[in-house]
Amino acid sequence: MHKIICFLVSLFLVGICTFSITADEGMYPLSEISRLNLKAKGLKIPVKELYNPDGVSLVDAICEVGGGTGEFVSRDGLILTNHHIAFSATAAASTPEHDYVKEGFSAPTHAEEILAKNYSCRITEKYRDVSKEVLGAVKDEMTASDRSKAIRDKMNELAKTEQAERANVQCEVSEMFPGKSYIVFTYRIIKDVRLVYVPPIGVGNFGGESDNWIWPRHTGDFSFLRAYVAPDGSTAEYAEGNVPYTPKKFLKVAPEGVNEGDFVFILGYPGRTFRHKTSHYVKLNEMITLPMVSKRFDYMIRTLEDASKNDRKLQLEFADEMKGYANVTKNYKGKLQGLRRLKLVDKKIAEEKELQSFIDRDPKLKARYGSTLSDIGGVYDKYREHAIQELMVMFLGRNKIMRLALALIGNAEAKDRSRESNQKTKDALAKLFDETHFPTEKAFLSNALSETVSLPSKLQFTTRVAPVESSLFANKEKMLQAVDATRADIQASKDPIIMAAYDLKKISEEIRERQRARDGELKRLEADLLDVKMRWQKKDFIPDANSTLRLTYGYIRGYAPADATFYKPQTTLHGVVEKNSGTGDYDAPQKLLGLYNLKQYNKAFEDKSLDDVPVDMLYNMDTTGGNSGSPIMNARGELVGVNFDRAYEATINDYEWSEEYSRSIGVDIRYVLFIAKYLGGAKYLLKELGVNL
């Protein structure tokens, strides 16, 4: 994962730049920011303005929201993030009569803002290293499983101690390097989040799945939310009396946008990367995990599409679920293509051979690390034997009907079971039952069970293809009555779903123990591997992404994904009109087309070099899932765009970085402002943002 000097740099930029135009590897934790020479890269503000552990800085304007990143852009808790981050809340608030997904949503006043159901946001307040405390819980005589449990228990204990009785915050211990480095983070939690402005899907998801993970892109993937707290500033659930949250810092918008070659950086919460993993891990993903999950999700998408044909209510109900499946499966197919194109397994094997030679040449290193690589390989050999089984168990555990059965079993076996706990279980089961679309969930369950019983005999864990129609889970009242049944009655039940759930519960417990042992072994071995690799390469490493706040930086830059092909780094409104077909994924609002044709808008929204309104942009920053919604900031720390995707070739970023093909995609702030003002009529947003256009 190395960012090297860019392979395409114009002579103009080479002539005028006085700073380095290289971008370095990785997503940098907060602790590393002060060590970077960002001024040499192009940053025009002091690093302390970016991150200041003793004061207020740009990091205080960043929050985690809806599974992605958001940024505060006003003193009244206004959050800018992605359309696809806000999509779940938008779909949940929509009905066929008030179809906010299709038509968009705008709230000119605070009173008209709608609750973003099940959304919360959290803000990183502080962190500290607790590696010694965590690893101090590990004893030499421990088994691998006990080691894993000791680390996990200590992480939970430290998080609980750090949080103590404090309200409004959540503390978590994050593993930075397995078996080596641990940080406890304190997050400010906000539970009342509301929709403010969401563009219609013909803007926010223009290009749909056809363009997902693809460049050139013409998507206005942005939305505005607002965070609310109780009048005294404390965290509170949704209530009419709540007031907008006042962030410590909010970002200033730069309405002039950016140009090709400009320095830019991102602060956000990237999810997971796996760049320090061995060839064995990558091979497991390439051969089993990625293709199996892609195939499964493709089937589920087809099933949901067939079930919701000509039924807008069901389409809205399935919208978020389908979008999630489609996003994952296309991402995984991109990863597979990248892994095969790069021959990454072979590349890592060659690197590991060189590392082994380095170890073997030094008797002391050989005594300490000689078997590390082969031992890791042995762990993965055992893992591969059960990988398909573990994935099938995961698929079954996600099924809502199976979740109902497992919850019923869990309640029956609870040690502290009481009338009160039974009622809570009934309420939870009733809610899940009402949220379950049984025709599709039955199809998913039947399909998964059929595949399970066709596994090789040593991997089978059930022989049941359970018919839901003959089960108590086909009837809500019967299911709720079963909550009061005794443990013996539940265990003796001949209900086909309960019997299958018991099989699933038993194998899940076996898998959890297997995973604990595997995790314990790998933590020890991968810590050793990291130590010896740093000696070999004579450098420190940046930890893999783990959903903690990170910095990445780069430049607005195009790329050449294939022979005789070069992609420019900016798209325009003309491209939207050019792609528009009026149907399917390319159905732009007529009002937007009219704006383009009549040119009845302030020319300040246009980019002079493009002679058009800019839409999306491309840059060589290092991003992954979780960076969705992250602010793209210029050299002065001002907001110039919102990150939302990667190019198809860059889906491989999770495993390997390359300047040649790794590109991320964001919506230009000028398009955000243009859409809000002219399409949405949301001039109130520009006023709140302090933009006078």
HUFENKA-V688388 format. One record per residue. RES is the residue in one letter. OMEGA is omega in whole degrees, -180 to 180 (NA if undefined). Layout:
RES & OMEGA
RES & OMEGA
This chain:
M & -176
H & 170
K & -179
I & 177
I & -172
C & -174
F & 177
L & 177
V & -177
S & 178
L & 178
F & -179
L & 179
V & -178
G & -172
I & -174
C & 176
T & 179
F & 180
S & 179
I & 173
T & 174
A & -171
D & -179
E & 159
G & 176
M & -167
Y & 173
P & -180
L & -176
S & -176
E & -171
I & -177
S & -178
R & -177
L & 176
N & -175
L & 177
K & 179
A & 180
K & 178
G & -180
L & -176
K & 176
I & 177
P & -180
V & 179
K & 176
E & 178
L & 177
Y & 180
N & -178
P & -178
D & -178
G & -178
V & -180
S & -175
L & -179
V & -180
D & 178
A & -175
I & 178
C & 174
E & -176
V & 174
G & -179
G & 178
G & -178
T & 172
G & 179
E & 176
F & -176
V & 173
S & -180
R & -180
D & 172
G & 178
L & -178
I & 172
L & 178
T & -179
N & 170
H & -177
H & 172
I & 180
A & -171
F & -178
S & 179
A & 179
T & 179
A & -179
A & -179
A & -174
S & 172
T & 176
P & -180
E & 178
H & -172
D & -177
Y & 176
V & -177
K & -171
E & -175
G & -178
F & 179
S & -180
A & -178
P & 179
T & 178
H & -177
A & -178
E & 179
E & -174
I & 177
L & 172
A & -172
K & 177
N & 178
Y & 169
S & 174
C & 179
R & -173
I & 179
T & -180
E & 179
K & 178
Y & 172
R & -178
D & 178
V & -176
S & -178
K & -179
E & -179
V & -176
L & 176
G & 179
A & -177
V & 179
K & -176
D & -175
E & -177
M & 170
T & 180
A & 179
S & 179
D & 178
R & 179
S & -180
K & -179
A & 179
I & -180
R & -180
D & -180
K & 177
M & 179
N & -180
E & -180
L & 178
A & 180
K & 179
T & -180
E & -179
Q & -179
A & -178
E & -176
R & 176
A & 172
N & -179
V & 175
Q & 180
C & 180
E & 172
V & -179
S & 177
E & -179
M & 171
F & -178
P & 177
G & -173
K & -171
S & -177
Y & -178
I & 174
V & 180
F & 174
T & -177
Y & 170
R & -176
I & 175
I & -172
K & -179
D & 180
V & -175
R & 176
L & 178
V & 178
Y & 177
V & 178
P & 177
P & -175
I & 177
G & 172
V & -174
G & 178
N & 178
F & -175
G & 174
G & -180
E & 177
S & -178
D & -178
N & -177
W & -175
I & 169
W & 7
P & -175
R & -178
H & -171
T & 174
G & -172
D & 179
F & 173
S & 177
F & 175
L & 174
R & 178
A & -179
Y & 175
V & 175
A & -179
P & 179
D & 178
G & -179
S & 177
T & -179
A & 171
E & -179
Y & 176
A & -178
E & -178
G & 179
N & -178
V & 178
P & 178
Y & 176
T & -178
P & 176
K & -176
K & 170
F & -174
L & 174
K & -180
V & 175
A & -173
P & 178
E & 175
G & -175
V & 176
N & 178
E & 179
G & -179
D & 172
F & 177
V & 176
F & -177
I & 165
L & -177
G & -175
Y & 179
P & -174
G & -176
R & 167
T & -172
F & -172
R & 179
H & 180
K & -177
T & 178
S & -178
H & 178
Y & -178
V & 179
K & 178
L & 179
N & -177
E & -173
M & -172
I & -169
T & -175
L & 180
P & -177
M & 179
V & 179
S & -180
K & -179
R & -178
F & 175
D & 178
Y & -178
M & 177
I & 180
R & -180
T & 180
L & 178
E & -180
D & -177
A & -174
S & 178
K & 176
N & 179
D & -175
R & 179
K & 178
L & 178
Q & 177
L & 179
E & -178
F & -167
A & -176
D & 180
E & -179
M & 180
K & 179
G & 179
Y & -178
A & -180
N & -179
V & -174
T & 178
K & 176
N & -178
Y & 177
K & 175
G & 177
K & 180
L & 179
Q & -180
G & 179
L & -179
R & 180
R & -178
L & -173
K & -171
L & 178
V & 179
D & 180
K & -180
K & 177
I & 179
A & 178
E & -179
E & 176
K & 178
E & 178
L & 180
Q & 178
S & 177
F & 180
I & -175
D & -179
R & -178
D & -177
P & -180
K & 178
L & -179
K & 179
A & -176
R & -171
Y & -172
G & -176
S & -174
T & -177
L & -180
S & 178
D & 175
I & 177
G & 179
G & 177
V & -178
Y & 174
D & 178
K & 180
Y & -177
R & -180
E & -175
H & -172
A & -179
I & 178
Q & -179
E & 177
L & 178
M & 177
V & 177
M & 180
F & -179
L & -180
G & 178
R & -176
N & -173
K & 178
I & 178
M & 177
R & 176
L & -179
A & 180
L & 177
A & 178
L & 178
I & -179
G & 178
N & -179
A & -176
E & -179
A & -178
K & -176
D & -176
R & 180
S & 178
R & -179
E & 180
S & 176
N & -179
Q & 177
K & 178
T & 178
K & -180
D & -179
A & 179
L & 179
A & 179
K & -180
L & 178
F & -178
D & -179
E & -175
T & 173
H & -168
F & 180
P & -179
T & 180
E & 175
K & 179
A & 179
F & -178
L & -180
S & -179
N & -179
A & 179
L & 178
S & 178
E & -179
T & -177
V & 177
S & 176
L & 172
P & -171
S & -177
K & 180
L & -179
Q & 178
F & 174
T & 176
T & -172
R & 167
V & -164
A & 175
P & -178
V & -175
E & -178
S & -177
S & 176
L & 180
F & 173
A & -176
N & -175
K & -177
E & 179
K & 179
M & -178
L & 176
Q & -178
A & 178
V & -179
D & -179
A & 179
T & 177
R & -180
A & 180
D & 179
I & -179
Q & -179
A & -176
S & 175
K & 179
D & -174
P & -180
I & 178
I & 179
M & 178
A & 179
A & 177
Y & 176
D & -179
L & 180
K & -179
K & -178
I & 178
S & 178
E & 177
E & -179
I & 179
R & 178
E & 178
R & -180
Q & 178
R & 179
A & 180
R & -179
D & 179
G & 179
E & -176
L & 178
K & 180
R & -176
L & -178
E & 173
A & 176
D & -180
L & 180
L & 179
D & -175
V & 177
K & 178
M & 177
R & -178
W & -176
Q & 176
K & 178
K & 173
D & 180
F & 173
I & -179
P & 175
D & 177
A & -178
N & 178
S & 173
T & -174
L & -177
R & 173
L & 167
T & -178
Y & -180
G & -173
Y & 174
I & -169
R & 176
G & 179
Y & -180
A & -176
P & -177
A & -179
D & 176
A & -180
T & 174
F & 179
Y & 174
K & -173
P & -180
Q & 174
T & -173
T & 177
L & 175
H & 179
G & 176
V & -179
V & -179
E & -179
K & -172
N & 176
S & -179
G & -180
T & 172
G & -177
D & -174
Y & -177
D & -179
A & 178
P & 180
Q & -180
K & 179
L & 178
L & 178
G & 178
L & 180
Y & -175
N & -176
L & -180
K & -179
Q & 178
Y & 180
N & -178
K & 178
A & 178
F & -177
E & 171
D & -175
K & -179
S & 180
L & -176
D & -177
D & 175
V & 179
P & -179
V & -177
D & -179
M & -174
L & -178
Y & -173
N & 177
M & -175
D & -176
T & 175
T & 179
G & -174
G & 174
N & 176
S & -180
G & -179
S & 179
P & 171
I & -175
M & 180
N & -176
A & 179
R & 179
G & -180
E & -175
L & 180
V & 180
G & -179
V & 179
N & 177
F & -174
D & 169
R & 172
A & -175
Y & -180
E & -176
A & 174
T & 178
I & -179
N & -176
D & -179
Y & -172
E & 178
W & 174
S & 175
E & -176
E & -173
Y & -175
S & 178
R & 176
S & -173
I & 177
G & 175
V & -179
D & -178
I & 179
R & 177
Y & 176
V & -179
L & 180
F & -179
I & -179
A & -176
K & -169
Y & 179
L & -176
G & -177
G & -175
A & 178
K & 179
Y & 179
L & -180
L & 178
K & -180
E & 179
L & -179
G & -179
V & -179
N & 179
L & NA
